[in-house]
Amino acid sequence: MSWHQYLSYFLGGAVFSNAIPHFVSGMMGRSFQSPFATPRGKGLSSATVNVLWGAFNVAVGYLLIFRVGNFDIRVTADAGTAGLGALFMGIFAARTFGPFHGGFPVNR
């Protein structure tokens, strides 16, 4: 398997992971940060915008994982690469948005 397929799986895992907080927050009727807020990434977007953004992330994640190469969840390298992408995005989001939600102090 070529390196670009693993890169696609990694990015797909990251995008799938990013879909979760947006979609869940929107489904709960809560505002949440999104790229469409003002200021970008700090302001809050409506619940509807977050559901749509989460759904878009699911679609992109699907394309990156299941439409590039022959992804097989039973192959450790495939699943592990997507899982590492999800883990990376989770840690990045926790550190980036933690100060807005009490997860990390502002002054680290």
HELIX and SHEET records of a PDB file:
HELIX    1   1 TRP A    3  MET A   27  1                                  25    
HELIX    2   2 ALA A   47  PHE A   66  1                                  20    
HELIX    3   3 THR A   76  HIS A  101  1                                  26    
SHEET    1   A 2 PHE A  32  GLN A  33  0                                        
SHEET    2   A 2 LEU A  44  SER A  45 -1                                        
END                                                                             
